[in-house]
C-alpha cells in the first residue's frame, strides 16, 4: 500500500509543516515534542479493515488472516520508518499522549481482549515483537480485560511499559506480577487504582486523572 495516500499523506504533510515551524522558531523546537501518529497495531488495524468477522477468520481462514497481518506489519514498518525520517528520534524514550516511556513505539492492542492467550501468542505477539525488534522497543496499550494474556505479553523483548486503561476490569494482582514486579512500568494508570492497590508499586506506576 502507498503510505502517502489518504490520511497517510495528511500525516506526513503535517510532519513537514511542523518541521518548518521548528526550524523557524528554536524555542518551539526545544520545548515541543512530536510523537508518532496513532498507528494502532497489526491486530487492531486488521479488525478495522476486516470488521468483526475477522474473529471468525482465526478458525475459518487462518492463513488468509496471517497474510493480512503480515502485510499490515510490513506496511506499519514502512510508515514508521518514513515518519522517523521526517521526525528523527532524538532520545531513547517517547512522550506519547503525555505518557513518557522508554522505547520508540506505542502499539495499541484493544482487539486483544476478544482473543484467548493462545491466539495472542500464535498470531499477534510475533508481529508486535517484529516491530519492537525493528524500532528498539516501546510500550503497549490495551483497553478492557488483559489479565489472560499479560504474562505472555510481559515476555516480549523491549517491552518497557503497559498502558492499561481499565484496571477495574482486571485481576490487578495478576497484572502487577507481570508488569511492575518484572520491571515493566504502568503508565497512564488510574490514580484511584494505584491508591487502593494494597501492595507496593515499586515506584513503577505513572498516574493521571482520577
C-alpha positions as CSV (number, residue, x, y, z in Angstrom):
1,X,0.0,0.0,0.0
2,X,1.0,3.6,-0.7
3,X,1.8,5.0,2.8
4,X,1.3,8.6,1.5
5,X,-2.2,8.1,0.2
6,X,-5.3,9.0,2.1
7,X,-4.7,10.0,5.7
8,X,-1.1,8.9,5.4
9,X,-0.4,11.9,3.1
10,X,-2.0,14.3,5.5
11,X,0.1,12.9,8.4
12,X,3.3,13.4,6.5
13,X,2.3,16.8,5.3
14,X,1.6,17.8,8.9
15,X,5.1,16.5,10.0
16,X,6.7,18.5,7.2
17,X,4.8,21.6,8.4
18,X,5.9,21.1,12.0
19,X,9.5,20.7,10.7
20,X,9.2,24.1,9.0
21,X,7.9,25.7,12.2
22,X,10.6,24.1,14.3
23,X,13.3,25.4,12.0
24,X,12.0,29.0,12.3
25,X,11.3,29.0,16.0
26,X,14.0,27.3,18.0
27,X,12.2,27.7,21.3
28,X,9.2,25.7,19.9
29,X,11.6,23.1,18.6
30,X,13.3,22.9,22.1
31,X,10.1,22.7,24.1
32,X,7.6,20.8,21.9
33,X,7.9,17.1,21.3
34,X,6.3,15.3,18.3
35,X,5.4,11.7,18.9
36,X,4.5,9.2,16.3
37,X,0.9,9.1,14.9
38,X,-1.7,6.8,16.5
39,X,-0.8,3.9,14.2
40,X,-2.6,1.3,16.4
41,X,-1.1,-2.2,16.0
42,X,-1.3,-5.0,13.5
43,X,-4.3,-6.7,15.1
44,X,-6.3,-3.5,15.6
45,X,-5.7,-2.5,12.0
46,X,-6.8,-5.9,10.8
47,X,-10.1,-5.5,12.7
48,X,-10.6,-2.0,11.3
49,X,-10.1,-3.4,7.7
50,X,-12.0,-6.7,8.1
51,X,-14.6,-5.8,10.7
52,X,-15.8,-8.1,13.5
53,X,-15.9,-11.1,11.1
54,X,-12.1,-11.1,11.5
55,X,-12.6,-13.1,14.7
56,X,-14.1,-16.0,12.7
57,X,-11.1,-16.0,10.5
58,X,-8.8,-17.2,13.3
59,X,-10.6,-20.6,12.8
60,X,-12.1,-20.4,9.3
61,X,-9.3,-18.7,7.3
62,X,-6.2,-18.6,9.5
63,X,-3.7,-18.4,6.6
64,X,-5.6,-15.6,4.9
65,X,-5.6,-13.8,8.3
66,X,-1.8,-14.4,8.7
67,X,-1.2,-13.0,5.2
68,X,-3.2,-9.9,6.1
69,X,-1.4,-9.4,9.4
70,X,2.0,-9.8,7.8
71,X,1.1,-7.2,5.1
72,X,-0.1,-4.8,7.8
73,X,3.1,-5.3,9.8
74,X,5.3,-4.6,6.8
75,X,3.2,-1.5,5.9
76,X,3.4,-0.4,9.6
77,X,7.2,-0.7,9.4
78,X,7.4,1.3,6.2
79,X,5.1,4.0,7.6
80,X,7.1,4.4,10.8
81,X,10.5,4.5,9.0
82,X,9.1,7.3,6.8
83,X,7.8,9.1,9.9
84,X,11.2,9.0,11.7
85,X,12.9,10.2,8.6
86,X,10.8,13.4,8.9
87,X,10.8,13.5,12.7
88,X,14.1,11.9,13.9
89,X,14.0,10.2,17.3
90,X,16.3,12.3,19.5
91,X,16.3,10.2,22.6
92,X,15.7,6.6,23.8
93,X,12.2,7.5,25.1
94,X,8.9,8.7,23.8
95,X,6.3,11.1,25.0
96,X,3.0,9.7,23.8
97,X,-0.3,11.3,24.8
98,X,1.7,12.9,27.7
99,X,2.9,9.4,28.8
100,X,6.7,9.1,28.9
101,X,8.1,5.6,28.3
102,X,11.4,4.1,27.1
103,X,11.5,3.0,23.6
104,X,10.1,4.3,20.3
105,X,6.7,2.6,19.7
106,X,3.3,2.7,21.4
107,X,1.5,-0.3,20.0
108,X,-2.3,-0.3,20.6
109,X,-3.9,-3.7,21.1
110,X,-7.6,-3.1,22.0
111,X,-8.7,-6.0,19.9
112,X,-6.8,-8.4,22.2
113,X,-9.5,-8.5,24.9
114,X,-11.5,-10.6,22.4
115,X,-8.8,-13.2,21.9
116,X,-7.5,-16.1,24.0
117,X,-4.0,-16.0,25.3
118,X,-3.0,-18.8,22.9
119,X,-4.4,-16.9,19.8
120,X,-2.4,-13.9,21.0
121,X,0.8,-15.9,21.2
122,X,0.2,-17.6,17.9
123,X,-1.0,-14.7,15.8
124,X,-0.3,-11.4,17.4
125,X,2.8,-11.4,19.6
126,X,5.2,-12.4,16.9
127,X,4.2,-9.4,14.8
128,X,4.4,-7.0,17.8
129,X,7.8,-8.4,18.6
130,X,8.9,-7.9,15.0
131,X,8.1,-4.2,15.3
132,X,9.8,-3.8,18.7
133,X,12.9,-5.5,17.3
134,X,12.8,-3.2,14.3
135,X,12.4,0.1,16.2
136,X,14.0,-0.6,19.6
137,X,11.1,-1.5,21.8
138,X,8.4,0.6,23.4
139,X,5.1,0.3,25.2
140,X,1.7,-1.5,24.6
141,X,-1.7,-0.1,25.3
142,X,-4.9,-2.1,25.7
143,X,-8.4,-1.4,26.8
144,X,-10.7,-3.9,28.5
145,X,-9.5,-7.1,30.1
146,X,-6.0,-8.3,29.6
147,X,-5.2,-10.5,32.6
148,X,-5.4,-13.6,30.4
149,X,-2.6,-12.5,28.1
150,X,-0.5,-10.2,30.3
151,X,2.0,-12.9,31.3
152,X,2.7,-13.8,27.6
153,X,2.9,-10.1,26.8
154,X,5.4,-9.5,29.6
155,X,7.9,-11.9,27.9
156,X,8.4,-9.6,24.9
157,X,11.9,-8.3,24.3
158,X,12.0,-4.5,24.5
159,X,8.6,-4.0,26.3
160,X,9.2,-1.2,28.8
161,X,5.7,-0.1,29.7
162,X,2.0,-1.1,29.7
163,X,-0.8,1.5,29.3
164,X,-3.8,-0.2,30.8
165,X,-6.9,2.0,30.7
166,X,-9.4,-0.1,32.7
167,X,-7.8,-1.7,35.7
168,X,-11.3,-2.2,37.2
169,X,-11.9,-5.0,34.6
170,X,-8.8,-6.9,35.5
171,X,-7.3,-9.0,38.3
172,X,-4.7,-6.4,39.1
173,X,-2.6,-8.7,41.2
174,X,-2.0,-10.8,38.1
175,X,-1.2,-7.6,36.1
176,X,1.2,-6.3,38.8
177,X,3.0,-9.6,39.0
178,X,3.6,-9.5,35.2
179,X,4.5,-5.8,35.0
180,X,5.9,-3.8,37.9
181,X,7.3,-6.9,39.6
182,X,9.2,-7.6,36.4
183,X,10.4,-4.0,35.9
184,X,7.8,-3.1,33.3
185,X,6.2,0.3,34.1
186,X,2.4,1.0,34.2
187,X,1.8,4.4,32.5
188,X,-1.4,6.4,32.3
189,X,-2.7,4.5,35.2
190,X,-5.8,5.2,37.3
191,X,-4.8,7.3,40.4
192,X,-7.6,5.7,42.3
193,X,-6.5,2.2,41.4
194,X,-3.0,3.0,42.5
195,X,-4.1,4.4,45.8
196,X,-6.2,1.3,46.6
197,X,-3.7,-1.3,45.3
198,X,-2.9,-2.6,48.8
199,X,0.6,-3.5,47.8
200,X,4.0,-2.0,46.9
201,X,4.0,-0.5,43.4
202,X,7.8,-0.1,43.5
203,X,7.8,3.4,42.0
204,X,6.9,2.0,38.6
205,X,3.4,3.5,38.2
206,X,2.7,6.8,36.4
207,X,-0.8,8.1,37.1
208,X,-3.0,10.7,35.6
209,X,-6.7,11.6,36.0
210,X,-8.8,10.3,38.9
